[in-house]
Amino acid sequence: MFYVLESIFLPLQRQRRDFDKLTQQLVDQAEKDIVPRKEIEQTHQRLELKEKQLGELSDAMKTYSPSEEMKKKYAEEARLAALEAERFRNDVLRRMEEEFERKKREEKEREEEKKKKLAEHYK
């Protein structure tokens, strides 16, 4: 009788341990997925602020610059800086999104491999 109970109880313990381990891994992965998204949002906000500051600088230079030539020069510099900031922002966001997708893909592959091993283990 003890052997019968033991033969039922041990696999159940192993399955519970595996389930707990997998659950913790999934929670850890969910926490990891949040961080890159927040970084993308923060980078986007910083770049928008930079563009706004450049626009304000351009407006200030137009208002306080004594000569028309200086106004044109600063306006052009501000326009070019805003274009460069936009290019930089797009590049940073693209790279961060690619990195995020790559990590997500790799994690999915690892999870599929783990599931496959667990399925083979319990066959």
Distance bins in CASP14 RR format, pairs under 12 A and 6 or more apart:
PFRMAT RR
TARGET T0000
AUTHOR 0000-0000-0000
RMODE 2
METHOD distances of the structure
MODEL  1
1 7 0 0 0 0 0 1 0 0 0 0 0
1 8 0 0 0 0 0 1 0 0 0 0 0
2 8 0 0 0 0 0 1 0 0 0 0 0
2 9 0 0 0 0 0 1 0 0 0 0 0
2 10 0 0 0 0 0 1 0 0 0 0 0
3 9 0 0 0 0 0 1 0 0 0 0 0
3 10 0 0 0 0 0 1 0 0 0 0 0
4 10 0 0 0 0 0 1 0 0 0 0 0
5 11 0 0 0 0 0 1 0 0 0 0 0
5 12 0 0 0 0 0 1 0 0 0 0 0
5 13 0 0 0 0 0 1 0 0 0 0 0
6 12 0 0 0 0 0 1 0 0 0 0 0
6 13 0 0 0 0 0 1 0 0 0 0 0
7 13 0 0 0 0 0 1 0 0 0 0 0
7 14 0 0 0 0 0 1 0 0 0 0 0
8 14 0 0 0 0 0 1 0 0 0 0 0
8 15 0 0 0 0 0 1 0 0 0 0 0
9 15 0 0 0 0 0 1 0 0 0 0 0
9 16 0 0 0 0 0 1 0 0 0 0 0
10 16 0 0 0 0 0 1 0 0 0 0 0
10 17 0 0 0 0 0 1 0 0 0 0 0
11 17 0 0 0 0 0 1 0 0 0 0 0
11 18 0 0 0 0 0 1 0 0 0 0 0
11 121 0 0 0 0 0 1 0 0 0 0 0
11 122 0 0 0 0 1 0 0 0 0 0 0
12 18 0 0 0 0 0 1 0 0 0 0 0
12 19 0 0 0 0 0 1 0 0 0 0 0
12 122 0 0 0 0 0 1 0 0 0 0 0
13 19 0 0 0 0 0 1 0 0 0 0 0
13 20 0 0 0 0 0 1 0 0 0 0 0
14 20 0 0 0 0 0 1 0 0 0 0 0
14 21 0 0 0 0 0 1 0 0 0 0 0
14 118 0 0 0 0 0 1 0 0 0 0 0
14 121 0 0 0 0 1 0 0 0 0 0 0
14 122 0 0 0 0 1 0 0 0 0 0 0
15 21 0 0 0 0 0 1 0 0 0 0 0
15 22 0 0 0 0 0 1 0 0 0 0 0
15 118 0 0 0 0 1 0 0 0 0 0 0
15 121 0 0 0 0 1 0 0 0 0 0 0
15 122 1 0 0 1 0 0 0 0 0 0 0
16 22 0 0 0 0 0 1 0 0 0 0 0
16 23 0 0 0 0 0 1 0 0 0 0 0
17 23 0 0 0 0 0 1 0 0 0 0 0
17 24 0 0 0 0 0 1 0 0 0 0 0
17 118 0 0 0 0 0 1 0 0 0 0 0
17 121 0 0 0 0 0 1 0 0 0 0 0
18 24 0 0 0 0 0 1 0 0 0 0 0
18 25 0 0 0 0 0 1 0 0 0 0 0
18 114 0 0 0 0 1 0 0 0 0 0 0
18 115 0 0 0 0 0 1 0 0 0 0 0
18 117 0 0 0 0 0 1 0 0 0 0 0
18 118 1 0 0 1 0 0 0 0 0 0 0
18 119 0 0 0 0 0 1 0 0 0 0 0
18 121 0 0 0 0 1 0 0 0 0 0 0
18 122 0 0 0 0 1 0 0 0 0 0 0
19 25 0 0 0 0 0 1 0 0 0 0 0
19 26 0 0 0 0 0 1 0 0 0 0 0
19 118 0 0 0 0 1 0 0 0 0 0 0
19 122 0 0 0 0 0 1 0 0 0 0 0
20 26 0 0 0 0 0 1 0 0 0 0 0
20 27 0 0 0 0 0 1 0 0 0 0 0
21 27 0 0 0 0 0 1 0 0 0 0 0
21 28 0 0 0 0 0 1 0 0 0 0 0
21 114 0 0 0 0 1 0 0 0 0 0 0
21 118 0 0 0 0 1 0 0 0 0 0 0
22 28 0 0 0 0 0 1 0 0 0 0 0
22 29 0 0 0 0 0 1 0 0 0 0 0
22 110 0 0 0 0 0 1 0 0 0 0 0
22 111 0 0 0 0 1 0 0 0 0 0 0
22 114 1 0 0 1 0 0 0 0 0 0 0
22 115 0 0 0 0 1 0 0 0 0 0 0
22 117 0 0 0 0 0 1 0 0 0 0 0
22 118 1 0 0 1 0 0 0 0 0 0 0
23 29 0 0 0 0 0 1 0 0 0 0 0
23 30 0 0 0 0 0 1 0 0 0 0 0
24 30 0 0 0 0 0 1 0 0 0 0 0
24 31 0 0 0 0 0 1 0 0 0 0 0
25 31 0 0 0 0 0 1 0 0 0 0 0
25 32 0 0 0 0 0 1 0 0 0 0 0
25 107 0 0 0 0 1 0 0 0 0 0 0
25 110 0 0 0 0 1 0 0 0 0 0 0
25 111 1 0 0 1 0 0 0 0 0 0 0
25 114 1 0 0 1 0 0 0 0 0 0 0
25 115 0 0 0 0 0 1 0 0 0 0 0
25 118 0 0 0 0 0 1 0 0 0 0 0
26 32 0 0 0 0 0 1 0 0 0 0 0
26 33 0 0 0 0 0 1 0 0 0 0 0
26 107 0 0 0 0 1 0 0 0 0 0 0
26 108 0 0 0 0 0 1 0 0 0 0 0
26 110 0 0 0 0 0 1 0 0 0 0 0
26 111 1 0 0 1 0 0 0 0 0 0 0
26 114 0 0 0 0 0 1 0 0 0 0 0
26 115 0 0 0 0 0 1 0 0 0 0 0
27 33 0 0 0 0 0 1 0 0 0 0 0
27 34 0 0 0 0 0 1 0 0 0 0 0
28 34 0 0 0 0 0 1 0 0 0 0 0
28 35 0 0 0 0 0 1 0 0 0 0 0
28 107 0 0 0 0 1 0 0 0 0 0 0
28 110 0 0 0 0 0 1 0 0 0 0 0
28 111 0 0 0 0 0 1 0 0 0 0 0
29 35 0 0 0 0 0 1 0 0 0 0 0
29 36 0 0 0 0 0 1 0 0 0 0 0
29 103 0 0 0 0 1 0 0 0 0 0 0
29 104 0 0 0 0 1 0 0 0 0 0 0
29 106 0 0 0 0 0 1 0 0 0 0 0
29 107 1 0 1 0 0 0 0 0 0 0 0
29 108 0 0 0 0 1 0 0 0 0 0 0
29 110 0 0 0 0 1 0 0 0 0 0 0
29 111 1 0 0 1 0 0 0 0 0 0 0
29 114 0 0 0 0 0 1 0 0 0 0 0
30 37 0 0 0 0 0 1 0 0 0 0 0
30 104 0 0 0 0 0 1 0 0 0 0 0
30 107 0 0 0 0 0 1 0 0 0 0 0
30 111 0 0 0 0 0 1 0 0 0 0 0
31 37 0 0 0 0 0 1 0 0 0 0 0
31 38 0 0 0 0 0 1 0 0 0 0 0
31 107 0 0 0 0 0 1 0 0 0 0 0
32 38 0 0 0 0 0 1 0 0 0 0 0
32 39 0 0 0 0 0 1 0 0 0 0 0
32 100 0 0 0 0 0 1 0 0 0 0 0
32 103 1 0 0 1 0 0 0 0 0 0 0
32 104 0 0 0 0 1 0 0 0 0 0 0
32 106 0 0 0 0 0 1 0 0 0 0 0
32 107 1 0 0 1 0 0 0 0 0 0 0
32 110 0 0 0 0 0 1 0 0 0 0 0
33 39 0 0 0 0 0 1 0 0 0 0 0
33 40 0 0 0 0 0 1 0 0 0 0 0
33 100 1 0 0 1 0 0 0 0 0 0 0
33 101 0 0 0 0 0 1 0 0 0 0 0
33 103 0 0 0 0 1 0 0 0 0 0 0
33 104 1 0 0 1 0 0 0 0 0 0 0
33 107 0 0 0 0 1 0 0 0 0 0 0
33 108 0 0 0 0 0 1 0 0 0 0 0
34 40 0 0 0 0 0 1 0 0 0 0 0
34 41 0 0 0 0 0 1 0 0 0 0 0
34 100 0 0 0 0 0 1 0 0 0 0 0
35 41 0 0 0 0 0 1 0 0 0 0 0
35 42 0 0 0 0 0 1 0 0 0 0 0
35 96 0 0 0 0 0 1 0 0 0 0 0
35 99 0 0 0 0 0 1 0 0 0 0 0
35 100 0 0 0 0 1 0 0 0 0 0 0
35 103 0 0 0 0 0 1 0 0 0 0 0
36 42 0 0 0 0 0 1 0 0 0 0 0
36 43 0 0 0 0 0 1 0 0 0 0 0
36 93 0 0 0 0 0 1 0 0 0 0 0
36 95 0 0 0 0 0 1 0 0 0 0 0
36 96 1 0 0 1 0 0 0 0 0 0 0
36 97 0 0 0 0 1 0 0 0 0 0 0
36 98 0 0 0 0 0 1 0 0 0 0 0
36 99 1 0 0 1 0 0 0 0 0 0 0
36 100 1 0 1 0 0 0 0 0 0 0 0
36 101 0 0 0 0 1 0 0 0 0 0 0
36 102 0 0 0 0 0 1 0 0 0 0 0
36 103 1 0 0 1 0 0 0 0 0 0 0
36 104 0 0 0 0 1 0 0 0 0 0 0
36 107 0 0 0 0 0 1 0 0 0 0 0
37 43 0 0 0 0 0 1 0 0 0 0 0
37 44 0 0 0 0 0 1 0 0 0 0 0
37 93 0 0 0 0 0 1 0 0 0 0 0
37 96 0 0 0 0 1 0 0 0 0 0 0
37 97 0 0 0 0 1 0 0 0 0 0 0
37 99 0 0 0 0 0 1 0 0 0 0 0
37 100 1 0 0 1 0 0 0 0 0 0 0
37 101 0 0 0 0 0 1 0 0 0 0 0
37 103 0 0 0 0 0 1 0 0 0 0 0
37 104 0 0 0 0 0 1 0 0 0 0 0
38 44 0 0 0 0 0 1 0 0 0 0 0
38 45 0 0 0 0 0 1 0 0 0 0 0
38 96 0 0 0 0 0 1 0 0 0 0 0
38 100 0 0 0 0 0 1 0 0 0 0 0
39 45 0 0 0 0 0 1 0 0 0 0 0
39 46 0 0 0 0 0 1 0 0 0 0 0
39 92 0 0 0 0 1 0 0 0 0 0 0
39 93 0 0 0 0 0 1 0 0 0 0 0
39 95 0 0 0 0 0 1 0 0 0 0 0
39 96 1 0 0 1 0 0 0 0 0 0 0
39 97 0 0 0 0 0 1 0 0 0 0 0
39 99 0 0 0 0 1 0 0 0 0 0 0
39 100 0 0 0 0 1 0 0 0 0 0 0
39 103 0 0 0 0 0 1 0 0 0 0 0
40 46 0 0 0 0 0 1 0 0 0 0 0
40 47 0 0 0 0 0 1 0 0 0 0 0
40 89 0 0 0 0 0 1 0 0 0 0 0
40 92 0 0 0 0 1 0 0 0 0 0 0
40 93 1 0 0 1 0 0 0 0 0 0 0
40 94 0 0 0 0 0 1 0 0 0 0 0
40 95 0 0 0 0 1 0 0 0 0 0 0
40 96 1 0 1 0 0 0 0 0 0 0 0
40 97 1 0 0 1 0 0 0 0 0 0 0
40 98 0 0 0 0 0 1 0 0 0 0 0
40 99 0 0 0 0 1 0 0 0 0 0 0
40 100 1 0 0 1 0 0 0 0 0 0 0
40 101 0 0 0 0 0 1 0 0 0 0 0
41 47 0 0 0 0 0 1 0 0 0 0 0
41 48 0 0 0 0 0 1 0 0 0 0 0
41 93 0 0 0 0 1 0 0 0 0 0 0
41 96 0 0 0 0 1 0 0 0 0 0 0
41 97 0 0 0 0 0 1 0 0 0 0 0
41 100 0 0 0 0 0 1 0 0 0 0 0
42 48 0 0 0 0 0 1 0 0 0 0 0
42 49 0 0 0 0 0 1 0 0 0 0 0
42 92 0 0 0 0 0 1 0 0 0 0 0
42 93 0 0 0 0 0 1 0 0 0 0 0
42 96 0 0 0 0 0 1 0 0 0 0 0
43 49 0 0 0 0 0 1 0 0 0 0 0
43 50 0 0 0 0 0 1 0 0 0 0 0
43 85 0 0 0 0 0 1 0 0 0 0 0
43 88 0 0 0 0 1 0 0 0 0 0 0
43 89 1 0 0 1 0 0 0 0 0 0 0
43 90 0 0 0 0 0 1 0 0 0 0 0
43 91 0 0 0 0 0 1 0 0 0 0 0
43 92 1 0 1 0 0 0 0 0 0 0 0
43 93 1 0 0 1 0 0 0 0 0 0 0
43 94 0 0 0 0 0 1 0 0 0 0 0
43 95 0 0 0 0 0 1 0 0 0 0 0
43 96 1 0 0 1 0 0 0 0 0 0 0
43 97 0 0 0 0 0 1 0 0 0 0 0
43 100 0 0 0 0 0 1 0 0 0 0 0
44 50 0 0 0 0 0 1 0 0 0 0 0
44 51 0 0 0 0 0 1 0 0 0 0 0
44 85 0 0 0 0 0 1 0 0 0 0 0
44 86 0 0 0 0 0 1 0 0 0 0 0
44 88 0 0 0 0 0 1 0 0 0 0 0
44 89 1 0 0 1 0 0 0 0 0 0 0
44 90 0 0 0 0 0 1 0 0 0 0 0
44 92 0 0 0 0 1 0 0 0 0 0 0
44 93 1 0 0 1 0 0 0 0 0 0 0
44 94 0 0 0 0 0 1 0 0 0 0 0
44 96 0 0 0 0 1 0 0 0 0 0 0
44 97 0 0 0 0 0 1 0 0 0 0 0
45 51 0 0 0 0 0 1 0 0 0 0 0
45 52 0 0 0 0 0 1 0 0 0 0 0
45 89 0 0 0 0 0 1 0 0 0 0 0
45 93 0 0 0 0 0 1 0 0 0 0 0
46 52 0 0 0 0 0 1 0 0 0 0 0
46 53 0 0 0 0 0 1 0 0 0 0 0
46 85 0 0 0 0 0 1 0 0 0 0 0
46 88 0 0 0 0 0 1 0 0 0 0 0
46 89 0 0 0 0 1 0 0 0 0 0 0
46 92 0 0 0 0 1 0 0 0 0 0 0
46 93 0 0 0 0 0 1 0 0 0 0 0
47 53 0 0 0 0 0 1 0 0 0 0 0
47 54 0 0 0 0 0 1 0 0 0 0 0
47 82 0 0 0 0 0 1 0 0 0 0 0
47 84 0 0 0 0 0 1 0 0 0 0 0
47 85 1 0 0 1 0 0 0 0 0 0 0
47 86 0 0 0 0 1 0 0 0 0 0 0
47 87 0 0 0 0 0 1 0 0 0 0 0
47 88 1 0 0 1 0 0 0 0 0 0 0
47 89 1 1 0 0 0 0 0 0 0 0 0
47 90 0 0 0 0 1 0 0 0 0 0 0
47 91 0 0 0 0 0 1 0 0 0 0 0
47 92 1 0 0 1 0 0 0 0 0 0 0
47 93 0 0 0 0 1 0 0 0 0 0 0
47 96 0 0 0 0 0 1 0 0 0 0 0
48 54 0 0 0 0 0 1 0 0 0 0 0
48 55 0 0 0 0 0 1 0 0 0 0 0
48 82 0 0 0 0 0 1 0 0 0 0 0
48 85 0 0 0 0 1 0 0 0 0 0 0
48 86 0 0 0 0 0 1 0 0 0 0 0
48 89 1 0 0 1 0 0 0 0 0 0 0
48 93 0 0 0 0 0 1 0 0 0 0 0
49 55 0 0 0 0 0 1 0 0 0 0 0
49 56 0 0 0 0 0 1 0 0 0 0 0
49 85 0 0 0 0 0 1 0 0 0 0 0
49 89 0 0 0 0 0 1 0 0 0 0 0
50 56 0 0 0 0 0 1 0 0 0 0 0
50 57 0 0 0 0 0 1 0 0 0 0 0
50 78 0 0 0 0 0 1 0 0 0 0 0
50 81 0 0 0 0 1 0 0 0 0 0 0
50 82 0 0 0 0 1 0 0 0 0 0 0
50 84 0 0 0 0 0 1 0 0 0 0 0
50 85 1 0 1 0 0 0 0 0 0 0 0
50 86 0 0 0 0 1 0 0 0 0 0 0
50 88 0 0 0 0 1 0 0 0 0 0 0
50 89 0 0 0 0 1 0 0 0 0 0 0
50 92 0 0 0 0 0 1 0 0 0 0 0
51 57 0 0 0 0 0 1 0 0 0 0 0
51 58 0 0 0 0 0 1 0 0 0 0 0
51 78 0 0 0 0 1 0 0 0 0 0 0
51 79 0 0 0 0 0 1 0 0 0 0 0
51 81 0 0 0 0 1 0 0 0 0 0 0
51 82 1 0 1 0 0 0 0 0 0 0 0
51 83 0 0 0 0 1 0 0 0 0 0 0
51 84 0 0 0 0 0 1 0 0 0 0 0
51 85 1 0 1 0 0 0 0 0 0 0 0
51 86 1 0 0 1 0 0 0 0 0 0 0
51 87 0 0 0 0 0 1 0 0 0 0 0
51 88 0 0 0 0 0 1 0 0 0 0 0
51 89 1 0 0 1 0 0 0 0 0 0 0
51 90 0 0 0 0 0 1 0 0 0 0 0
52 58 0 0 0 0 0 1 0 0 0 0 0
52 59 0 0 0 0 0 1 0 0 0 0 0
52 78 0 0 0 0 0 1 0 0 0 0 0
52 82 0 0 0 0 1 0 0 0 0 0 0
52 85 0 0 0 0 0 1 0 0 0 0 0
53 59 0 0 0 0 0 1 0 0 0 0 0
53 60 0 0 0 0 0 1 0 0 0 0 0
53 78 0 0 0 0 1 0 0 0 0 0 0
53 81 0 0 0 0 1 0 0 0 0 0 0
53 82 0 0 0 0 0 1 0 0 0 0 0
53 85 0 0 0 0 1 0 0 0 0 0 0
54 60 0 0 0 0 0 1 0 0 0 0 0
54 61 0 0 0 0 0 1 0 0 0 0 0
54 74 0 0 0 0 0 1 0 0 0 0 0
54 75 0 0 0 0 0 1 0 0 0 0 0
54 77 0 0 0 0 1 0 0 0 0 0 0
54 78 1 0 1 0 0 0 0 0 0 0 0
54 79 0 0 0 0 1 0 0 0 0 0 0
54 80 0 0 0 0 1 0 0 0 0 0 0
54 81 1 0 1 0 0 0 0 0 0 0 0
54 82 1 0 1 0 0 0 0 0 0 0 0
54 83 0 0 0 0 1 0 0 0 0 0 0
54 84 0 0 0 0 1 0 0 0 0 0 0
54 85 1 0 0 1 0 0 0 0 0 0 0
54 86 0 0 0 0 0 1 0 0 0 0 0
54 88 0 0 0 0 0 1 0 0 0 0 0
55 61 0 0 0 0 1 0 0 0 0 0 0
55 62 0 0 0 0 1 0 0 0 0 0 0
55 63 0 0 0 0 0 1 0 0 0 0 0
55 74 0 0 0 0 0 1 0 0 0 0 0
55 75 0 0 0 0 1 0 0 0 0 0 0
55 77 0 0 0 0 0 1 0 0 0 0 0
55 78 1 0 1 0 0 0 0 0 0 0 0
55 79 0 0 0 0 1 0 0 0 0 0 0
55 80 0 0 0 0 0 1 0 0 0 0 0
55 81 0 0 0 0 1 0 0 0 0 0 0
55 82 1 0 0 1 0 0 0 0 0 0 0
55 85 0 0 0 0 0 1 0 0 0 0 0
56 62 0 0 0 0 0 1 0 0 0 0 0
56 63 0 0 0 0 0 1 0 0 0 0 0
56 74 0 0 0 0 0 1 0 0 0 0 0
56 78 0 0 0 0 1 0 0 0 0 0 0
56 82 0 0 0 0 0 1 0 0 0 0 0
57 63 0 0 0 0 0 1 0 0 0 0 0
57 64 0 0 0 0 0 1 0 0 0 0 0
57 65 0 0 0 0 0 1 0 0 0 0 0
57 74 1 0 0 1 0 0 0 0 0 0 0
57 75 0 0 0 0 0 1 0 0 0 0 0
57 77 0 0 0 0 1 0 0 0 0 0 0
57 78 1 0 1 0 0 0 0 0 0 0 0
57 79 0 0 0 0 0 1 0 0 0 0 0
57 81 0 0 0 0 1 0 0 0 0 0 0
57 82 0 0 0 0 0 1 0 0 0 0 0
57 85 0 0 0 0 0 1 0 0 0 0 0
58 64 0 0 0 0 0 1 0 0 0 0 0
58 65 0 0 0 0 0 1 0 0 0 0 0
58 70 0 0 0 0 0 1 0 0 0 0 0
58 71 0 0 0 0 1 0 0 0 0 0 0
58 72 0 0 0 0 0 1 0 0 0 0 0
58 73 0 0 0 0 0 1 0 0 0 0 0
58 74 1 0 0 1 0 0 0 0 0 0 0
58 75 1 0 1 0 0 0 0 0 0 0 0
58 76 0 0 0 0 1 0 0 0 0 0 0
58 77 0 0 0 0 1 0 0 0 0 0 0
58 78 1 1 0 0 0 0 0 0 0 0 0
58 79 1 0 0 1 0 0 0 0 0 0 0
58 80 0 0 0 0 0 1 0 0 0 0 0
58 81 0 0 0 0 1 0 0 0 0 0 0
58 82 0 0 0 0 1 0 0 0 0 0 0
59 65 0 0 0 0 0 1 0 0 0 0 0
59 71 0 0 0 0 0 1 0 0 0 0 0
59 74 0 0 0 0 1 0 0 0 0 0 0
59 75 0 0 0 0 1 0 0 0 0 0 0
59 78 0 0 0 0 1 0 0 0 0 0 0
60 71 0 0 0 0 0 1 0 0 0 0 0
60 74 0 0 0 0 1 0 0 0 0 0 0
60 75 0 0 0 0 0 1 0 0 0 0 0
60 78 0 0 0 0 1 0 0 0 0 0 0
61 67 0 0 0 0 0 1 0 0 0 0 0
61 68 0 0 0 0 0 1 0 0 0 0 0
61 69 0 0 0 0 0 1 0 0 0 0 0
61 70 1 0 0 1 0 0 0 0 0 0 0
61 71 1 0 0 1 0 0 0 0 0 0 0
61 72 0 0 0 0 1 0 0 0 0 0 0
61 73 0 0 0 0 1 0 0 0 0 0 0
61 74 1 1 0 0 0 0 0 0 0 0 0
61 75 1 0 0 1 0 0 0 0 0 0 0
61 76 0 0 0 0 0 1 0 0 0 0 0
61 77 0 0 0 0 1 0 0 0 0 0 0
61 78 1 0 0 1 0 0 0 0 0 0 0
61 79 0 0 0 0 0 1 0 0 0 0 0
61 81 0 0 0 0 0 1 0 0 0 0 0
62 68 0 0 0 0 1 0 0 0 0 0 0
62 70 0 0 0 0 1 0 0 0 0 0 0
62 71 1 0 1 0 0 0 0 0 0 0 0
62 72 0 0 0 0 1 0 0 0 0 0 0
62 73 0 0 0 0 0 1 0 0 0 0 0
62 74 1 0 0 1 0 0 0 0 0 0 0
62 75 1 0 0 1 0 0 0 0 0 0 0
62 76 0 0 0 0 0 1 0 0 0 0 0
62 77 0 0 0 0 0 1 0 0 0 0 0
62 78 0 0 0 0 1 0 0 0 0 0 0
62 79 0 0 0 0 0 1 0 0 0 0 0
63 70 0 0 0 0 0 1 0 0 0 0 0
63 71 0 0 0 0 1 0 0 0 0 0 0
63 74 0 0 0 0 0 1 0 0 0 0 0
63 75 0 0 0 0 0 1 0 0 0 0 0
64 70 0 0 0 0 1 0 0 0 0 0 0
64 71 0 0 0 0 1 0 0 0 0 0 0
64 74 0 0 0 0 1 0 0 0 0 0 0
65 71 1 0 1 0 0 0 0 0 0 0 0
65 72 0 0 0 0 1 0 0 0 0 0 0
65 73 0 0 0 0 1 0 0 0 0 0 0
65 74 1 0 0 1 0 0 0 0 0 0 0
65 75 0 0 0 0 1 0 0 0 0 0 0
65 77 0 0 0 0 0 1 0 0 0 0 0
65 78 0 0 0 0 0 1 0 0 0 0 0
66 74 0 0 0 0 0 1 0 0 0 0 0
67 73 0 0 0 0 1 0 0 0 0 0 0
67 74 0 0 0 0 0 1 0 0 0 0 0
68 74 0 0 0 0 0 1 0 0 0 0 0
68 75 0 0 0 0 0 1 0 0 0 0 0
69 75 0 0 0 0 0 1 0 0 0 0 0
69 76 0 0 0 0 0 1 0 0 0 0 0
70 76 0 0 0 0 0 1 0 0 0 0 0
70 77 0 0 0 0 0 1 0 0 0 0 0
71 77 0 0 0 0 0 1 0 0 0 0 0
71 78 0 0 0 0 0 1 0 0 0 0 0
72 78 0 0 0 0 0 1 0 0 0 0 0
72 79 0 0 0 0 0 1 0 0 0 0 0
73 79 0 0 0 0 0 1 0 0 0 0 0
73 80 0 0 0 0 0 1 0 0 0 0 0
74 80 0 0 0 0 0 1 0 0 0 0 0
74 81 0 0 0 0 0 1 0 0 0 0 0
75 81 0 0 0 0 0 1 0 0 0 0 0
75 82 0 0 0 0 0 1 0 0 0 0 0
76 82 0 0 0 0 0 1 0 0 0 0 0
76 83 0 0 0 0 0 1 0 0 0 0 0
77 83 0 0 0 0 0 1 0 0 0 0 0
77 84 0 0 0 0 0 1 0 0 0 0 0
78 84 0 0 0 0 0 1 0 0 0 0 0
78 85 0 0 0 0 0 1 0 0 0 0 0
79 85 0 0 0 0 0 1 0 0 0 0 0
79 86 0 0 0 0 0 1 0 0 0 0 0
80 86 0 0 0 0 0 1 0 0 0 0 0
80 87 0 0 0 0 0 1 0 0 0 0 0
81 87 0 0 0 0 0 1 0 0 0 0 0
81 88 0 0 0 0 0 1 0 0 0 0 0
82 88 0 0 0 0 0 1 0 0 0 0 0
82 89 0 0 0 0 0 1 0 0 0 0 0
83 89 0 0 0 0 0 1 0 0 0 0 0
83 90 0 0 0 0 0 1 0 0 0 0 0
84 90 0 0 0 0 0 1 0 0 0 0 0
84 91 0 0 0 0 0 1 0 0 0 0 0
85 91 0 0 0 0 0 1 0 0 0 0 0
85 92 0 0 0 0 0 1 0 0 0 0 0
86 92 0 0 0 0 0 1 0 0 0 0 0
86 93 0 0 0 0 0 1 0 0 0 0 0
87 93 0 0 0 0 0 1 0 0 0 0 0
87 94 0 0 0 0 0 1 0 0 0 0 0
88 94 0 0 0 0 0 1 0 0 0 0 0
88 95 0 0 0 0 0 1 0 0 0 0 0
89 95 0 0 0 0 0 1 0 0 0 0 0
89 96 0 0 0 0 0 1 0 0 0 0 0
90 96 0 0 0 0 0 1 0 0 0 0 0
90 97 0 0 0 0 0 1 0 0 0 0 0
91 97 0 0 0 0 0 1 0 0 0 0 0
91 98 0 0 0 0 0 1 0 0 0 0 0
92 98 0 0 0 0 0 1 0 0 0 0 0
92 99 0 0 0 0 0 1 0 0 0 0 0
93 99 0 0 0 0 0 1 0 0 0 0 0
93 100 0 0 0 0 0 1 0 0 0 0 0
94 100 0 0 0 0 0 1 0 0 0 0 0
94 101 0 0 0 0 0 1 0 0 0 0 0
95 101 0 0 0 0 0 1 0 0 0 0 0
95 102 0 0 0 0 0 1 0 0 0 0 0
96 102 0 0 0 0 0 1 0 0 0 0 0
96 103 0 0 0 0 0 1 0 0 0 0 0
97 103 0 0 0 0 0 1 0 0 0 0 0
97 104 0 0 0 0 0 1 0 0 0 0 0
98 104 0 0 0 0 0 1 0 0 0 0 0
98 105 0 0 0 0 0 1 0 0 0 0 0
99 105 0 0 0 0 0 1 0 0 0 0 0
99 106 0 0 0 0 0 1 0 0 0 0 0
100 106 0 0 0 0 0 1 0 0 0 0 0
100 107 0 0 0 0 0 1 0 0 0 0 0
101 107 0 0 0 0 0 1 0 0 0 0 0
101 108 0 0 0 0 0 1 0 0 0 0 0
102 108 0 0 0 0 0 1 0 0 0 0 0
102 109 0 0 0 0 0 1 0 0 0 0 0
103 109 0 0 0 0 0 1 0 0 0 0 0
103 110 0 0 0 0 0 1 0 0 0 0 0
104 110 0 0 0 0 0 1 0 0 0 0 0
104 111 0 0 0 0 0 1 0 0 0 0 0
105 111 0 0 0 0 0 1 0 0 0 0 0
105 112 0 0 0 0 0 1 0 0 0 0 0
106 112 0 0 0 0 0 1 0 0 0 0 0
106 113 0 0 0 0 0 1 0 0 0 0 0
107 113 0 0 0 0 0 1 0 0 0 0 0
107 114 0 0 0 0 0 1 0 0 0 0 0
108 114 0 0 0 0 0 1 0 0 0 0 0
108 115 0 0 0 0 0 1 0 0 0 0 0
109 115 0 0 0 0 0 1 0 0 0 0 0
109 116 0 0 0 0 0 1 0 0 0 0 0
110 116 0 0 0 0 0 1 0 0 0 0 0
110 117 0 0 0 0 0 1 0 0 0 0 0
111 117 0 0 0 0 0 1 0 0 0 0 0
111 118 0 0 0 0 0 1 0 0 0 0 0
112 118 0 0 0 0 0 1 0 0 0 0 0
112 119 0 0 0 0 0 1 0 0 0 0 0
113 119 0 0 0 0 0 1 0 0 0 0 0
113 120 0 0 0 0 0 1 0 0 0 0 0
114 120 0 0 0 0 0 1 0 0 0 0 0
114 121 0 0 0 0 0 1 0 0 0 0 0
115 121 0 0 0 0 0 1 0 0 0 0 0
115 122 0 0 0 0 0 1 0 0 0 0 0
116 122 0 0 0 0 0 1 0 0 0 0 0
116 123 0 0 0 0 0 1 0 0 0 0 0
117 123 0 0 0 0 0 1 0 0 0 0 0
END
